[in-house]
Amino acid sequence: MTDTINRRTFLQNAAAGMLAAGLAGAVEPVEVRNGMPYRTLGKTGVKVSLLCLGGSHIGMKNLTDDESVGLMRHAVDEGVNFFDNAWAYHNGVSEERMGKALKDGYRDRVFLMTKNKGRDAASARQHLEDSLRRLDVDVIDLLQVHEVVRPGDVTSVYDKGVLDVLLKAREQGKIRHIGVTGHHYPKFLNDMINGGFPWESIQMPLNIFDAHFRSFQREVLPRAVEMNLGVIAMKTMGGSPATLPRTGAVTPEECLRWAMSLPVSTVCSGMDTRELLDKNLRTVKDFTPLTDTEKQGILARALEPASSGEHEHYKTLWHRDVQRQMDEAAHG
């Protein structure tokens, strides 16, 4: 009994300490239209739906083109106006399907984002032209530098002409806003946004387990808010498939409510079935921010399974070479 009490006390104190350190955040007042909450995407000034449709899932092989298009259009009809995508998703299939979904007047109802993996001027330019062609649009609302996950990524983006390409594209009217994403080490995203370029948005993992391990929520989110960047939460379930709910420590609804209770503009969720989309739509339309008591309870439940990072594979498994480099640097 004593061990149980001590463990419970430790978890509660740890959770309370993390909230006191600024993890509670301040949720911006929302505008609600037809049940869908909208928040401002940072300095862009654009109002975007609190739920963002993830671009990877809509390119999966378990969906036909028609099913994927129907899923996206249903999302728009229900108030989702922010679409995520990336040049690298499913060898372009995700962008091609999204381009089809945006026909018949749907383009005018969507704030369209895709991501670019170019690490020099030539590849950044080619990726942009590929995305415009696949999406079959003249302009992309938000183009983000994708997957800043290695030590050399920051140097490449800043020194090899990538940003010059994006600025020129904005002058030409091919893109409207420029952002950045990362999901392995918070340090790299901080290096990017503190490097002097006027970024407008940032996309990062924000979930219940992240709060306990190599935390973007602690290490990047406060700075992003201070800079008035449009914050896009991703990997709210721990990636694909949804690893965090499978641990039994948290529910999918808690995962979404956690991310939505942070000072973010929108929460990106991968949805490859109508059932999952409708479930997430109910969660966002019924959304109320978590109370401090609820947050403390969730953090306490998540502490033990989250502490090693094993359930956030994008931090600990996908980039072991980076982990080794960072560990070697940390130990001299």
Stockholm file with secondary structure:
# STOCKHOLM 1.0

chainA/1-332         MTDTINRRTFLQNAAAGMLAAGLAGAVEPVEVRNGMPYRTLGKTGVKVSLLCLGGSHIGMKNLTDDESVGLMRHAVDEGVNFFDNAWAYHNGVSEERMGKALKDGYRDRVFLMTKNKGRDAASARQHLEDSLRRLDVDVIDLLQVHEVVRPGDVTSVYDKGVLDVLLKAREQGKIRHIGVTGHHYPKFLNDMINGGFPWESIQMPLNIFDAHFRSFQREVLPRAVEMNLGVIAMKTMGGSPATLPRTGAVTPEECLRWAMSLPVSTVCSGMDTRELLDKNLRTVKDFTPLTDTEKQGILARALEPASSGEHEHYKTLWHRDVQRQMDEAAHG
#=GR chainA/1-332 SS CHHHHHHHHHHHHHHHHHIIIIISCCCCCCEEETTEEEEECGGGCCEEESEEECTTGGGCTTSCHHHHHHHHHHHHHTTCCEECCCTTGGGGHHHHHHHHHTTTTTGGGCEEEEEECCCSHHHHHHHHHHHHHHHTCSCEEEEEECCCCSHHHHHHHHHSSHHHHHHHHHHTTSEEEEEEECCSCHHHHHHHHTSSCCCCEEEEECCTTGGGSSCHHHHTHHHHHHTTCEEEEECTTSSSSCHHHHTTSSCHHHHHHHHHTSSCSEEEECCCSHHHHHHHHHHHHTCCCCCHHHHHHHHHHHHHHHTTCTTCHHHHTTTHHHHHHHHHHHTC
#=GC SS_cons         CHHHHHHHHHHHHHHHHHIIIIISCCCCCCEEETTEEEEECGGGCCEEESEEECTTGGGCTTSCHHHHHHHHHHHHHTTCCEECCCTTGGGGHHHHHHHHHTTTTTGGGCEEEEEECCCSHHHHHHHHHHHHHHHTCSCEEEEEECCCCSHHHHHHHHHSSHHHHHHHHHHTTSEEEEEEECCSCHHHHHHHHTSSCCCCEEEEECCTTGGGSSCHHHHTHHHHHHTTCEEEEECTTSSSSCHHHHTTSSCHHHHHHHHHTSSCSEEEECCCSHHHHHHHHHHHHTCCCCCHHHHHHHHHHHHHHHTTCTTCHHHHTTTHHHHHHHHHHHTC
//
